[in-house]
Amino acid sequence: MKKVKEDKITWGIIGAGDVCEIKSAPAMNKVPDSSIRAIMRRNAVKAEDYAKRHKIPIWHTDADRIINDPEINAVYIATPPASHAELAIKAAGAGKPVYVEKPMARTHNECLDMIKAFEKANVPLYVAYYRRALPNFLKVRDLINSEAIGDVRMVNIELYQPLEQDPVMGQENPWRVDPEVAGGGHFYDLASHQLDILDFILGPIKQAGGFSANQAKMYKAEDIVTSSFIFDNGVLGCGSWCFTTGRSVEKEITTIIGSRGKISFGTFNTTVTIDTDYSGSETFEFQMPDHIQQPLIERVVNDLLGKGSSPSTGTSGARTNLIMEKMCNPG
């Protein structure tokens, strides 16, 4: 697959919103052989303000200006999921590699359309599942691969969040809980990270089922999901997610259980704990980078320049969308 002809990645960013303030975009100017040429937001005032604050030379209100700029050789799509497929397919048509925010799209079919377009254009597609490059999850993967807990038997995911702390309550435009925009609700936003990192650590999930409901009726999307699943390697899993609990049951933990112990970690914190029959309990703490996506962005840049590879691709990102659909819509 063709990467880029140049010896430097020059980014154009579509949708320079909150995620681009600290998590992602600033890293594109810090990674070697990488820089941002232009950003786009529909709101001209916000676009100009972002460009000035982040010292980016060009700003636009039209995404096509980014996609068709001959000086830009890679596009970062940081819009809500509803526009991911359309914008990515346009970029593929222009011969531009794309790094797209997660979830990859609203539906698995949209993901497949994206993959098809990039295969046709012979350019790569990456998804911003940045935990695949963070040290705590690399540690978990190393522990599993070294058989520190023996043979892996099963996985359990628990995520419970209080309704009163829901960040979308009171927002004028809570798109993260509008399925027409986001594909689903908080499950699609948060569980996508949990399921993707398990794909990275243990391999693909081959079968999943579950139930979902909207119990509290506070928004359009599901607010509770339960699921059972099985990985290609035979490891079994179960998960439960509820976004309308009380504070006393707030919890976020993934537990991997093996024949000689267990590994526990939070997908949204920096602690990893291993408990084994032979050496007791040990906890590891990890320092995160200032820009949380920088390690993955560096992998993407190196992949584009032929100096390495990215652990997160359109193919792996699409698998996560497929599994979420199966969990929420059995049959």
N, C-alpha and C positions, 0 to 999 in steps of 0.2 A: 504493500500500500504506500502510495506517495505521501510524504510528510510535508516538508517545505523545502524550497530551493535555497532560501536565504540562510545566513548564519546567525540570525537573530529573530526572535519572535516579537512582532509588533501587534499589540492587541487593540481591538475595538470592542467596547463594552456596550451591550444593549440592556438597558434597565438598571441604571446606577442608583439603586435604592439602599435600604438599610443594610443588606448583606454586604454591600460594597464599601461600607464605611470603614470597617476594621477587619472583618473576617477574611475577605478575599482580594478585592482589587488592589489595595496597597501593596500586597505581596508581588504583584506582577511588575512593579517597578523596583523590587528588591532582589528578585531571583536573577542570577547571572544570565546574560543574553536575552533579556526580556524587558519590555517597556510598553506603556500604554500610550497610544497615539490619540484616541478619541473616545468619548462616551456619548451615550444617547439617553435622554429621558423625554417623555412626551411633554412635560411641563418645562418650558424654556427657562423660567426663573430658577427652578431647581437644578436643571442641567448646567446652567452657567455657574451657579453657586458651587456645585460639586466640582466642576472642572477647575475653578479658581482655588478652592480649598485644597485640592489634591494635586495642583500644579500639572494639570493635563492640558495640552495645547489646544485641543479642538473639542467642541461639543455640538451636538445636533438634537433635533426633536424628531427626526425621521430615521428609523432603523435601516432603511435602504442605503442611506448615506454611509453607514458603517460597513454594511455588507459589500457594497460596490466600490469602496475606497481601495485603489490599487496598492497603497502603501501599507494596508492592514493585511497581515497574513494569518491571523487567527482571531476568532470571535468568541467572546464570553457572553452567554445569554443568562441574565440574572433577573428576568421578568417572572411573574407568577406562571404556574404550569400551563395555563390555558393557551399561551402563545408559544410555548417551547417548540412544538412540532412545526408550526408554520415558519417560524424564524429560522430554526435549524435547517429545515429543508431548503429554504432560500439560500442560506449560507453555503450549503453543500452544492447547490446549483452554481454558485459563484466560485467553487473550488476552494472554499475556506474550511479548515478544520474548526471544530466547535468544542468548547467546554461549556456544558449546560448545567444549570442548577438542578438540585434534586427536589422532589422526585422528578425523574427524567421527563415525564409527561403526565397527562391526566389518566390515560388508559394504556394498557399493554399494546393495543392495536396502534395507537399513536407512536409508541416506542418502535414498533416494527416498521412503520412507515419511515421513521427517521433512519433506522438502520439501513433500510433498503436504499434510501436516497444517498447515504454516505458510501455504501458499497458501490453504487452506480458511479458516483463521482470519484471514487478511489481516494478518499481523504478520511482521516480518522475523526471519531466522535468520542468525547470523554464526558463523564458525569461527575458532578462535584460531591461525591461520597468521600469526603476528605479524611474520614476516620481510618481509611485503609492505609494511610501513610503516617499516622500518629503513633508515638512510642508505646503508649499503654496497650493499644490493640496489637501492635507487633509483638509485644511481650506475651500477650495471651496466646497468640498464634505460635510463638516459639515454645511456650509451655506445652501446648497441645501436641505439637510436632515432636517434641522430645519425650512424649509419653509421661510427663510429670504426674499426671493423675491416672495413668494407665490407659486402658481402652475407653474411649468416650462412649457413654451409654445414652445420655439424654441431655436436653437443654430446656430450661424454664425461663420465660421472660415475664416480668411483672412490671407494669407501669400504671400507677394510680395518681391522679392529680385532682386537687380540690377545685370544685366549680368556682368558689369565691376568689381563687387566684388565677382564673383563666385570663390570659393576656388579651383575648379578643373581646371580652365583655366591655362594652362602652365604646368600642371603636366604630368610627363612622362607616368604614368599609372593611369588615372582617373577612377578607377573601380566603384566608386559610381554612375557614369552616364552610365555604361555599363549594360544593362538589362541581359545579359548572366551571369554576375557575381552578380549583386545586385538585380535583379528582376525588377528593374525600375531605375529611376533617383533620383533627389533630393526629389521628392514626396515620394518615398519609404523610403528614409532616414529620412526625417523631418516630413512629414504628419503622418507617422506611430506613432510617439510620440503623436501627437495631437489627433488622432483617438483613440489610446489606452487609453489615460487619460480620454477621454469622456466616453469610455466603463466603466472605473472605477468609474467615478462620476455619470453617468446617467444610466448605464446598457448597455447591448448589442444593437447594431444596427441590426435591422432585415431585412432591405431592403435598397439598395443603387443603384444609377445609376449615370451616368455622361458622360462627354466627355473629351478626352485628345488629345493633339497634340504636334508635335515637330515643333514649329514655327521658331525658330532662326537657326536651323540646325547646332548647335555648337557641338553636340555629338549625340549619338545614341538614348538616352532615351527621353521620353516625357519631355517637359519643361513648359507645362501649363495644368491644370486640373480644371474642374468645376464639381460640384456634388450636388445632392439633396439626402437626406436620412431620414429614420424614425427609431426611437428606439422602442424596445419592449413595452415600456410604453406609446407610442403614441406621444412623443416629436418629432417635425420635425426639420430638420437641412439642412443647405446648406453650401457649402464651395467653395472657389476659391483660387487657388495656381498658381503663375506665377514666374518663375525664370529668366526672361529676361526683367525686367522692367527698368525704369530709376530710379535714386536715389531719385527723388522728390516724388515717390509713395511707397517707401520702407515701409513695414508694416508687423506686425505679432501680431495678436490679436484673441482671441476667446471670444465671447460674448454669455452668457446664459441669455435669456430673460424670465421673469416670469410675472405673473399677477399683481405683485406689485413692480417690479423693475428689475434690471439686475446686473449680475456679469461679469466683464471683466478681463481677465488675458492673459498674454503671456505665451506660453508653454516654451519659451526659455529665460524667465527672471524671476524675483522673486517678481513681484508686482501683487497684487490682489485688485481690486476696486469694491465696491458694491454701487449701487445707488438705493434708494428705495423711494416710495411715502411718507413714514411716517418719515424717519429720514435723508433724504438727501444723501450725498456722504461720503464714508469712504474708505481710502486706507490703505492696510496692506503691510508691507515690511518684507521679510524673509531672514534669514541668512542661506546660504547653507553650507553643510559640506565640508571639504577640499577635500574629495574623494566622488564625487557626488553619486556614487552607494552604498556607505557604508550602508545607512539605509535599502535598499532592500537586500543587501548581508547578513546583520545581520538577517533579516527576513528569508531568505533562510536557513542559518545555523541553526537557531532555529527550523525551520520546519523539517530539516533533523534530528535534535537531539530530536525531539518530544517535544519541548518547546514552540512552537508557530505555525504560519502559514504564508505562502507567498501569497501576493495579486496578484502575476504575475506567471502564469503557462503556460504550453504548450497549454492548451485549450483556455485561454484568448488571448495568442499571435497569435494563428491560426485565431481567429475571425478577428483580425486586418488585416492580410494578405488577408482574403476573401473579406473584405470590400474594400480594396485598389484595388483589381482586378475588383470588380464590378464597381468601380468609373472610372477606366481607360479603361475597356473593357465591355461596356454595352451589355447585351444580351448574 
